[in-house]
Amino acid sequence: MGTWVIIPVKHLREAKSSLSGILGPEQRQRLVLSMLADVLNAVRQASSISGTAVVSPDKKVLDFARLHGATDIVESGLELNAALKSAIEYVVDRGATSVLILPGDMPLLKSADIENLTAMATTRRDVVIAPSKANGTNALLIRPPDLIDLRFGGESFPLHVQEAFRAGVKPRIYRSPSVATDIDEPADLLSIETLGIGTRSHDFLFSLRGGV
């Protein structure tokens, strides 16, 4: 019973190509795993979460997730929303009554954000959405887990709002700088350096100082 977190992660060879101008392939992969570690750490500290699953086609990511206490779900070539739907079915079979979908590139995420998101779901049928800075979706809590269709990709925030209303639910909107901040562009790295002290991501970037 309870809420499971689902975190989708791309294959590491596709990791953050938008940062290729300042980070090499291996550095980008290490950054992705550092950010995933920060997200998993925040989730692990949230008492409202019953379980965590990482869905990815990449064995290294799945091994890393398992090492950090998460359930690993192999994604074999599915489109993102289809992969998430499959992961939802997996965790429902293990007792999930609601799911919280989070990207793995939010190094500033706090356990308090997760507690706040889950606390906002107060009824039997609920949708809680946190937008990203680019009008995407950086957190989506669904109760029950199959209540709405998933529309991740691009400016998905208004699409998820529409899906909630279509299901007869008024969505609850959670706004937080630490949830809105995902890492997509070189300028985003500054947020880790200035606000992410104590995170694995900050430690990694600090280790590159002078070589980036």
ROBA-952948 format. One line per 3 residues: number of its first residue (from 0); their letters; for each residue x, y, z of N, C-alpha, C. Coordinates in nm, 4 decimals. Layout:
<atoms>
NUM = a = X:Y:Z:X:Y:Z:X:Y:Z; ...
</atoms>
This chain:
<atoms>
0 = mgt = 0.0840:-0.1195:0.0000:0.0000:0.0000:0.0000:0.0877:0.1247:0.0000; 0.0301:0.2391:-0.0424:0.1008:0.3641:-0.0319:0.1514:0.4175:-0.1644; 0.2373:0.5156:-0.1544:0.2884:0.5858:-0.2719:0.4256:0.5343:-0.3120
3 = wvi = 0.4390:0.5011:-0.4394:0.5681:0.4634:-0.4962:0.6182:0.5771:-0.5851; 0.7473:0.6027:-0.5800:0.8119:0.6964:-0.6711:0.8647:0.6188:-0.7913; 0.8440:0.6742:-0.9109:0.8986:0.6171:-1.0334:0.9883:0.7216:-1.0989
6 = ipv = 1.1121:0.6831:-1.1295:1.2097:0.7745:-1.1880:1.2579:0.7166:-1.3206; 1.2235:0.7799:-1.4333:1.2761:0.7328:-1.5617:1.4127:0.7945:-1.5909; 1.5039:0.7131:-1.6451:1.6375:0.7611:-1.6800:1.6746:0.7055:-1.8171
9 = khl = 1.7179:0.7928:-1.9065:1.7589:0.7510:-2.0404:1.8861:0.6665:-2.0359; 1.9173:0.6080:-2.1495:2.0455:0.5386:-2.1629:2.1574:0.6407:-2.1459; 2.2618:0.6017:-2.0762:2.3694:0.6957:-2.0467:2.4389:0.7476:-2.1722
12 = rea = 2.4375:0.6713:-2.2807:2.5018:0.7217:-2.4025:2.4267:0.8417:-2.4597; 2.3013:0.8619:-2.4164:2.2220:0.9769:-2.4590:2.2226:1.0873:-2.3535; 2.3061:1.0718:-2.2526:2.3009:1.1570:-2.1349:2.3335:1.3025:-2.1658
15 = kss = 2.2365:1.3877:-2.1437:2.2547:1.5329:-2.1434:2.3412:1.5841:-2.2586; 2.3026:1.5489:-2.3799:2.3780:1.5944:-2.4976:2.3793:1.7463:-2.5089; 2.2804:1.8132:-2.4470:2.2770:1.9592:-2.4498:2.3947:2.0212:-2.3751
18 = lsg = 2.4637:1.9397:-2.2955:2.5807:1.9891:-2.2216:2.7118:1.9501:-2.2888; 2.7028:1.8983:-2.4109:2.8218:1.8457:-2.4778:2.9252:1.9535:-2.5092; 2.8825:2.0799:-2.5094:2.9774:2.1871:-2.5364:3.0746:2.2114:-2.4232
21 = ilg = 3.0396:2.1662:-2.3011:3.1275:2.1920:-2.1873:3.1660:2.0658:-2.1109; 3.0949:1.9540:-2.1353:3.1265:1.8290:-2.0674:3.1412:1.7170:-2.1696; 3.2424:1.6345:-2.1503:3.2620:1.5193:-2.2369:3.1622:1.4095:-2.2044
24 = peq = 3.1545:1.3045:-2.2870:3.0574:1.1966:-2.2663:3.0661:1.1321:-2.1283; 3.1871:1.0996:-2.0828:3.2004:1.0361:-1.9524:3.1613:1.1320:-1.8406; 3.1943:1.2594:-1.8541:3.1561:1.3580:-1.7528:3.0047:1.3735:-1.7465
27 = rqr = 2.9391:1.3731:-1.8620:2.7932:1.3849:-1.8627:2.7287:1.2629:-1.7961; 2.7838:1.1465:-1.8209:2.7301:1.0258:-1.7587:2.7466:1.0303:-1.6075; 2.8616:1.0770:-1.5634:2.8845:1.0868:-1.4184:2.7920:1.1905:-1.3560
30 = lvl = 2.7639:1.2992:-1.4288:2.6709:1.3991:-1.3779:2.5309:1.3398:-1.3649; 2.4872:1.2641:-1.4656:2.3548:1.2021:-1.4604:2.3429:1.1117:-1.3382; 2.4443:1.0299:-1.3134:2.4390:0.9397:-1.1980:2.4465:1.0170:-1.0660
33 = sml = 2.5199:1.1270:-1.0646:2.5255:1.2100:-0.9434:2.3890:1.2710:-0.9138; 2.3222:1.3215:-1.0178:2.1896:1.3797:-0.9977:2.0894:1.2736:-0.9559; 2.0991:1.1548:-1.0156:2.0099:1.0456:-0.9758:2.0313:1.0104:-0.8287
36 = adv = 2.1559:1.0089:-0.7854:2.1850:0.9809:-0.6442:2.1201:1.0848:-0.5534; 2.1229:1.2118:-0.5952:2.0616:1.3175:-0.5142:1.9097:1.3006:-0.5059; 1.8473:1.2651:-0.6188:1.7023:1.2430:-0.6179:1.6673:1.1234:-0.5296
39 = lna = 1.7416:1.0140:-0.5450:1.7152:0.8945:-0.4643:1.7370:0.9225:-0.3156; 1.8343:1.0055:-0.2842:1.8591:1.0400:-0.1441:1.7416:1.1177:-0.0856; 1.6887:1.2130:-0.1628:1.5727:1.2895:-0.1157:1.4522:1.1988:-0.0957
42 = vrq = 1.4317:1.1072:-0.1897:1.3181:1.0149:-0.1787:1.3352:0.9245:-0.0572; 1.4549:0.8764:-0.0367:1.4809:0.7843:0.0746:1.4502:0.8497:0.2093; 1.4665:0.9810:0.2183:1.4420:1.0517:0.3444:1.2959:1.0909:0.3646
45 = ass = 1.2111:1.0618:0.2655:1.0689:1.0980:0.2745:0.9890:0.9813:0.3299; 0.9351:0.9989:0.4484:0.8644:0.8889:0.5155:0.7324:0.8533:0.4483; 0.6809:0.9407:0.3622:0.5525:0.9157:0.2970:0.5637:0.8198:0.1786
48 = isg = 0.6855:0.7817:0.1413:0.7071:0.6975:0.0237:0.7270:0.5518:0.0650; 0.6513:0.4643:-0.0003:0.6564:0.3218:0.0323:0.7609:0.2460:-0.0484; 0.7924:0.2944:-0.1675:0.8890:0.2255:-0.2520:0.9354:0.3155:-0.3642
51 = tav = 1.0481:0.2807:-0.4232:1.1059:0.3601:-0.5317:1.1494:0.2677:-0.6436; 1.1166:0.3061:-0.7668:1.1567:0.2277:-0.8837:1.2230:0.3196:-0.9854; 1.3328:0.2728:-1.0418:1.4007:0.3429:-1.1513:1.3804:0.2599:-1.2772
54 = vsp = 1.3294:0.3237:-1.3823:1.3064:0.2547:-1.5089:1.4035:0.3093:-1.6128; 1.4803:0.2202:-1.6737:1.5850:0.2631:-1.7670:1.6242:0.1462:-1.8573; 1.6706:0.1761:-1.9800:1.7255:0.0712:-2.0662:1.8726:0.0430:-2.0382
57 = dkk = 1.9330:0.1212:-1.9484:2.0768:0.1166:-1.9268:2.1103:0.0306:-1.8040; 2.1877:-0.0751:-1.8250:2.2230:-0.1651:-1.7147:2.3009:-0.0922:-1.6057; 2.3898:-0.0001:-1.6449:2.4686:0.0723:-1.5450:2.3776:0.1567:-1.4559
60 = vld = 2.2772:0.2197:-1.5152:2.1808:0.2985:-1.4371:2.1035:0.2078:-1.3413; 2.0592:0.0935:-1.3915:1.9802:0.0015:-1.3092:2.0636:-0.0568:-1.1951; 2.1891:-0.0891:-1.2232:2.2774:-0.1372:-1.1171:2.2982:-0.0290:-1.0119
63 = far = 2.3149:0.0940:-1.0587:2.3341:0.2081:-0.9694:2.2103:0.2283:-0.8821; 2.0923:0.2180:-0.9435:1.9674:0.2350:-0.8692:1.9536:0.1283:-0.7615; 1.9840:0.0053:-0.7982:1.9727:-0.1055:-0.7026:2.0701:-0.0856:-0.5867
66 = lhg = 2.1903:-0.0385:-0.6183:2.2906:-0.0122:-0.5156:2.2413:0.0926:-0.4162; 2.1555:0.1840:-0.4649:2.1034:0.2907:-0.3792:1.9644:0.2589:-0.3247; 1.9283:0.1320:-0.3253:1.8065:0.0882:-0.2575:1.6784:0.0945:-0.3372
69 = atd = 1.6877:0.1232:-0.4673:1.5673:0.1329:-0.5497:1.5435:0.0022:-0.6248; 1.4189:-0.0223:-0.6612:1.3845:-0.1328:-0.7480:1.4203:-0.0945:-0.8916; 1.4809:-0.1865:-0.9644:1.5190:-0.1582:-1.1025:1.4199:-0.2226:-1.1989
72 = ive = 1.3755:-0.1451:-1.2968:1.2820:-0.1936:-1.3987:1.3469:-0.1733:-1.5346; 1.3661:-0.2806:-1.6068:1.4291:-0.2734:-1.7379:1.3290:-0.2196:-1.8396; 1.3695:-0.1127:-1.9080:1.2869:-0.0554:-2.0164:1.3517:-0.0932:-2.1475
75 = sgl = 1.2783:-0.1648:-2.2299:1.3376:-0.2171:-2.3537:1.2793:-0.1487:-2.4763; 1.3302:-0.0278:-2.5028:1.2982:0.0395:-2.6277:1.1631:0.1049:-2.6374; 1.0980:0.1297:-2.5259:0.9664:0.1924:-2.5287:0.9789:0.3445:-2.5284
78 = eln = 0.8791:0.4118:-2.5848:0.8659:0.5573:-2.5721:0.8429:0.5894:-2.4247; 0.8818:0.7109:-2.3826:0.8824:0.7460:-2.2409:0.7497:0.7176:-2.1720; 0.6390:0.7664:-2.2280:0.5108:0.7494:-2.1607:0.4686:0.6032:-2.1539
81 = aal = 0.5023:0.5272:-2.2577:0.4725:0.3840:-2.2551:0.5571:0.3131:-2.1498; 0.6837:0.3545:-2.1377:0.7710:0.2948:-2.0367:0.7195:0.3248:-1.8959; 0.6728:0.4472:-1.8757:0.6186:0.4845:-1.7448:0.4899:0.4090:-1.7142
84 = ksa = 0.4060:0.3913:-1.8147:0.2823:0.3150:-1.7945:0.3137:0.1721:-1.7528; 0.4145:0.1126:-1.8171:0.4560:-0.0226:-1.7811:0.5099:-0.0271:-1.6386; 0.5882:0.0758:-1.6008:0.6422:0.0820:-1.4649:0.5307:0.0990:-1.3623
87 = iey = 0.4287:0.1767:-1.3969:0.3145:0.1938:-1.3066:0.2460:0.0596:-1.2817; 0.2264:-0.0165:-1.3875:0.1646:-0.1483:-1.3724:0.2490:-0.2367:-1.2807; 0.3795:-0.2254:-1.2926:0.4718:-0.3040:-1.2106:0.4541:-0.2706:-1.0622
90 = vvd = 0.4520:-0.1415:-1.0294:0.4440:-0.1045:-0.8874:0.3032:-0.1250:-0.8317; 0.2006:-0.1139:-0.9155:0.0646:-0.1428:-0.8703:0.0544:-0.2891:-0.8284; 0.1182:-0.3759:-0.9046:0.1205:-0.5179:-0.8687:0.1883:-0.5412:-0.7345
93 = rga = 0.2672:-0.4442:-0.6913:0.3372:-0.4551:-0.5635:0.2740:-0.3686:-0.4560; 0.1504:-0.3263:-0.4798:0.0730:-0.2611:-0.3749:0.0618:-0.1115:-0.3815; 0.1155:-0.0480:-0.4854:0.1069:0.0985:-0.4928:-0.0376:0.1423:-0.5138
96 = tsv = -0.0820:0.2368:-0.4335:-0.2144:0.2953:-0.4504:-0.2073:0.4354:-0.5099; -0.0875:0.4898:-0.5175:-0.0620:0.6147:-0.5890:0.0827:0.6133:-0.6333; 0.1117:0.6923:-0.7382:0.2491:0.7002:-0.7872:0.2910:0.8458:-0.7971
99 = lil = 0.4200:0.8688:-0.7737:0.4797:1.0013:-0.7895:0.5928:0.9860:-0.8894; 0.5740:1.0440:-1.0083:0.6746:1.0347:-1.1139:0.7665:1.1561:-1.1061; 0.8958:1.1295:-1.0968:0.9968:1.2351:-1.0852:1.1066:1.2117:-1.1881
102 = pgd = 1.1558:1.3161:-1.2539:1.2753:1.2993:-1.3382:1.3978:1.2801:-1.2509; 1.5028:1.2276:-1.3098:1.6235:1.2016:-1.2324:1.7238:1.3139:-1.2340; 1.6865:1.4302:-1.2912:1.7834:1.5403:-1.3040:1.7416:1.6624:-1.2227
105 = mpl = 1.6956:1.6363:-1.0999:1.6598:1.7464:-1.0088:1.7492:1.7400:-0.8855; 1.8733:1.7825:-0.8960:1.9678:1.7671:-0.7850:1.9347:1.8513:-0.6622; 1.8474:1.9507:-0.6771:1.8116:2.0354:-0.5630:1.6870:1.9857:-0.4900
108 = lks = 1.6295:1.8743:-0.5367:1.5084:1.8197:-0.4747:1.5308:1.7913:-0.3267; 1.4336:1.8283:-0.2444:1.4396:1.8056:-0.1002:1.3336:1.7033:-0.0583; 1.3616:1.6325:0.0483:1.2610:1.5395:0.0996:1.1339:1.6144:0.1396
111 = adi = 1.1477:1.7396:0.1835:1.0308:1.8199:0.2193:0.9409:1.8424:0.0982; 1.0004:1.8564:-0.0207:0.9194:1.8698:-0.1420:0.8336:1.7453:-0.1624; 0.8935:1.6301:-0.1441:0.8203:1.5058:-0.1627:0.7085:1.4928:-0.0603
114 = enl = 0.7374:1.5264:0.0641:0.6342:1.5215:0.1680:0.5207:1.6193:0.1364; 0.5558:1.7368:0.0861:0.4541:1.8352:0.0510:0.3669:1.7865:-0.0643; 0.4297:1.7262:-0.1648:0.3556:1.6749:-0.2804:0.2570:1.5665:-0.2380
117 = tam = 0.3033:1.4729:-0.1563:0.2147:1.3641:-0.1147:0.1048:1.4142:-0.0211; 0.1377:1.5153:0.0616:0.0377:1.5688:0.1548:-0.0747:1.6414:0.0819; -0.0464:1.6917:-0.0379:-0.1493:1.7634:-0.1137:-0.2539:1.6692:-0.1722
120 = att = -0.2235:1.5415:-0.1799:-0.3210:1.4437:-0.2297:-0.4042:1.3964:-0.1116; -0.5221:1.4534:-0.0973:-0.6020:1.4299:0.0228:-0.7297:1.3506:-0.0030; -0.7589:1.3203:-0.1290:-0.8825:1.2492:-0.1596:-0.8516:1.1181:-0.2320
123 = rrd = -0.9549:1.0398:-0.2558:-0.9388:0.9085:-0.3185:-0.8942:0.9204:-0.4630; -0.9324:1.0304:-0.5286:-0.8928:1.0559:-0.6666:-0.8242:1.1920:-0.6694; -0.6949:1.1930:-0.6996:-0.6190:1.3179:-0.6903:-0.5073:1.3216:-0.7929
126 = vvi = -0.4768:1.4442:-0.8366:-0.3617:1.4684:-0.9234:-0.2882:1.5904:-0.8693; -0.1589:1.5751:-0.8436:-0.0750:1.6860:-0.7994:0.0368:1.7015:-0.9033; 0.0554:1.8248:-0.9510:0.1514:1.8494:-1.0587:0.2454:1.9622:-1.0185
129 = aps = 0.3744:1.9429:-1.0446:0.4731:2.0502:-1.0253:0.5360:2.0815:-1.1600; 0.5236:2.2057:-1.2054:0.5820:2.2412:-1.3362:0.7325:2.2608:-1.3288; 0.7971:2.2404:-1.4422:0.9384:2.2737:-1.4545:0.9512:2.4185:-1.4985
132 = kan = 1.0716:2.4689:-1.5014:1.0929:2.6079:-1.5412:1.0586:2.6305:-1.6878; 1.0541:2.5220:-1.7672:1.0232:2.5325:-1.9099:0.8813:2.4842:-1.9412; 0.7959:2.4812:-1.8387:0.6554:2.4430:-1.8528:0.6372:2.2942:-1.8800
135 = gtn = 0.7399:2.2154:-1.8475:0.7246:2.0712:-1.8487:0.6689:2.0241:-1.7153; 0.6786:1.8953:-1.6898:0.6278:1.8378:-1.5651:0.7434:1.7764:-1.4887; 0.7741:1.8322:-1.3709:0.8849:1.7807:-1.2908:0.8393:1.6963:-1.1730
138 = all = 0.7098:1.6887:-1.1505:0.6547:1.5955:-1.0521:0.5082:1.5748:-1.0873; 0.4676:1.4493:-1.0854:0.3275:1.4169:-1.1149:0.2845:1.3056:-1.0211; 0.1954:1.3401:-0.9287:0.1395:1.2414:-0.8370:-0.0009:1.2066:-0.8836
141 = irp = -0.0269:1.0774:-0.8968:-0.1555:1.0301:-0.9482:-0.2135:0.9280:-0.8508; -0.3365:0.9489:-0.8109:-0.4096:0.8544:-0.7251:-0.5528:0.8414:-0.7758; -0.5945:0.7219:-0.8145:-0.5165:0.5984:-0.8280:-0.4188:0.6099:-0.9447
144 = pdl = -0.3231:0.5190:-0.9545:-0.2150:0.5339:-1.0519:-0.2580:0.5371:-1.1983; -0.3751:0.4842:-1.2298:-0.4210:0.4817:-1.3697:-0.5268:0.5881:-1.3975; -0.5321:0.6902:-1.3137:-0.6382:0.7899:-1.3239:-0.6317:0.8708:-1.4530
147 = idl = -0.5107:0.9054:-1.4992:-0.4970:0.9899:-1.6184:-0.3953:0.9294:-1.7146; -0.4022:0.9732:-1.8398:-0.3005:0.9375:-1.9381:-0.1779:1.0251:-1.9162; -0.0618:0.9700:-1.9446:0.0636:1.0435:-1.9276:0.0983:1.1182:-2.0546
150 = rfg = 0.1489:1.2413:-2.0368:0.1799:1.3256:-2.1523:0.3192:1.3867:-2.1402; 0.4128:1.3140:-2.0826:0.5477:1.3669:-2.0655:0.6141:1.3930:-2.2004; 0.6985:1.4980:-2.2011:0.7691:1.5389:-2.3221:0.7335:1.6820:-2.3574
153 = ges = 0.8344:1.7675:-2.3700:0.8082:1.9074:-2.4061:0.7301:1.9802:-2.2981; 0.6418:2.0689:-2.3413:0.5624:2.1490:-2.2471:0.4416:2.0675:-2.2001; 0.4691:1.9712:-2.1128:0.3668:1.8747:-2.0714:0.2814:1.9218:-1.9544
156 = fpl = 0.3239:2.0268:-1.8857:0.2478:2.0724:-1.7691:0.1018:2.1031:-1.8035; 0.0728:2.1884:-1.9033:-0.0681:2.2156:-1.9339:-0.1419:2.0915:-1.9843; -0.0709:1.9995:-2.0487:-0.1351:1.8775:-2.0967:-0.1781:1.7885:-1.9804
159 = hvq = -0.0944:1.7803:-1.8766:-0.1331:1.7020:-1.7590:-0.2475:1.7686:-1.6829; -0.2490:1.9006:-1.6816:-0.3623:1.9721:-1.6219:-0.4905:1.9350:-1.6955; -0.4849:1.9363:-1.8279:-0.6015:1.8997:-1.9079:-0.6452:1.7565:-1.8818
162 = eaf = -0.5488:1.6645:-1.8708:-0.5820:1.5245:-1.8446:-0.6523:1.5093:-1.7101; -0.6094:1.5866:-1.6105:-0.6743:1.5804:-1.4800:-0.8195:1.6260:-1.4892; -0.8424:1.7387:-1.5540:-0.9797:1.7868:-1.5689:-1.0635:1.6882:-1.6496
165 = rag = -1.0011:1.6251:-1.7488:-1.0724:1.5269:-1.8298:-1.1178:1.4081:-1.7445; -1.0389:1.3775:-1.6410:-1.0735:1.2680:-1.5503:-1.1699:1.3123:-1.4405; -1.2110:1.4396:-1.4453:-1.3043:1.4902:-1.3456:-1.2394:1.5323:-1.2164
168 = vkp = -1.1100:1.5638:-1.2224:-1.0350:1.6019:-1.1029:-0.9756:1.7404:-1.1227; -0.9895:1.8267:-1.0230:-0.9221:1.9561:-1.0263:-0.7794:1.9358:-0.9762; -0.6787:1.9541:-1.0625:-0.5411:1.9259:-1.0200:-0.4917:2.0268:-0.9166
171 = riy = -0.4084:1.9777:-0.8287:-0.3425:2.0636:-0.7309:-0.2028:2.0938:-0.7842; -0.1633:2.2192:-0.7794:-0.0360:2.2620:-0.8390:0.0639:2.2927:-0.7274; 0.1789:2.2284:-0.7372:0.2853:2.2506:-0.6395:0.3985:2.3268:-0.7076
174 = rsp = 0.4337:2.4411:-0.6530:0.5403:2.5234:-0.7107:0.6541:2.5379:-0.6098; 0.7715:2.5005:-0.6546:0.8893:2.5052:-0.5683:1.0131:2.5217:-0.6557; 1.1019:2.6157:-0.6236:1.2243:2.6324:-0.7033:1.3080:2.5053:-0.7101
177 = sva = 1.3119:2.4298:-0.6011:1.3946:2.3093:-0.5995:1.3366:2.1986:-0.6867; 1.2063:2.1996:-0.7088:1.1439:2.1026:-0.7989:1.1452:2.1551:-0.9424; 1.1304:2.2837:-0.9600:1.1274:2.3423:-1.0944:1.2635:2.3364:-1.1628
180 = tdi = 1.3697:2.3240:-1.0832:1.5049:2.3288:-1.1382:1.5517:2.1913:-1.1835; 1.5419:2.1660:-1.3135:1.6067:2.0497:-1.3716:1.7268:2.0997:-1.4527; 1.8116:2.0070:-1.4918:1.9380:2.0458:-1.5536:1.9356:2.0078:-1.7014
183 = dep = 1.9197:2.1091:-1.7872:1.9113:2.0857:-1.9309:2.0155:2.1641:-2.0101; 2.0525:2.2808:-1.9634:2.1423:2.3697:-2.0364:2.2635:2.4032:-1.9509; 2.3734:2.4452:-2.0155:2.4934:2.4810:-1.9387:2.4662:2.5817:-1.8267
186 = adl = 2.3787:2.6783:-1.8521:2.3498:2.7793:-1.7496:2.2866:2.7181:-1.6252; 2.2199:2.6022:-1.6411:2.1548:2.5387:-1.5271:2.2554:2.4865:-1.4250; 2.3772:2.4606:-1.4708:2.4785:2.4079:-1.3789:2.5111:2.5074:-1.2681
189 = lsi = 2.4905:2.6361:-1.2965:2.5178:2.7384:-1.1949:2.4292:2.7187:-1.0722; 2.3060:2.6714:-1.0943:2.2158:2.6496:-0.9812:2.2693:2.5419:-0.8883; 2.3355:2.4404:-0.9458:2.3954:2.3373:-0.8612:2.5115:2.3953:-0.7824
192 = etl = 2.5943:2.4766:-0.8490:2.7127:2.5316:-0.7838:2.6772:2.6299:-0.6730; 2.5661:2.7030:-0.6912:2.5302:2.8051:-0.5927:2.4318:2.7555:-0.4866; 2.3432:2.6622:-0.5238:2.2372:2.6198:-0.4321:2.2481:2.4741:-0.3895
195 = gig = 2.3383:2.3985:-0.4539:2.3418:2.2550:-0.4299:2.4537:2.2072:-0.3405; 2.5049:2.2943:-0.2542:2.6132:2.2526:-0.1645:2.5660:2.1355:-0.0783; 2.6483:2.0323:-0.0733:2.6125:1.9136:0.0039:2.5551:1.8020:-0.0803
198 = trs = 2.5280:1.8291:-0.2084:2.4751:1.7260:-0.2968:2.5888:1.6550:-0.3692; 2.5577:1.5351:-0.4200:2.6562:1.4625:-0.4995:2.6882:1.5389:-0.6282; 2.5866:1.6046:-0.6820:2.6055:1.6792:-0.8062:2.7020:1.7955:-0.7857
201 = hdf = 2.6859:1.8647:-0.6741:2.7763:1.9758:-0.6444:2.9186:1.9243:-0.6262; 2.9324:1.8143:-0.5543:3.0655:1.7576:-0.5326:3.1311:1.7200:-0.6653; 3.0505:1.6650:-0.7559:3.1057:1.6261:-0.8856:3.1528:1.7480:-0.9646
204 = lfs = 3.0684:1.8505:-0.9727:3.1073:1.9713:-1.0465:3.2288:2.0375:-0.9820; 3.2335:2.0354:-0.8509:3.3495:2.0943:-0.7809:3.4773:2.0194:-0.8195; 3.4653:1.8876:-0.8355:3.5830:1.8079:-0.8716:3.6327:1.8416:-1.0127
207 = lrg = 3.5441:1.8984:-1.0937:3.5824:1.9338:-1.2313:3.6329:2.0768:-1.2421; 3.6221:2.1520:-1.1371:3.6585:2.2936:-1.1415:3.8027:2.3094:-1.1897; 3.8177:2.3916:-1.2929:3.9486:2.4079:-1.3538:3.9670:2.3210:-1.4758
210 = gv = 3.8720:2.2233:-1.4939:3.8825:2.1359:-1.6094:3.7593:2.1397:-1.6959; 3.6592:2.2226:-1.6559:3.5352:2.2320:-1.7333:3.5440:2.3479:-1.8282
</atoms>
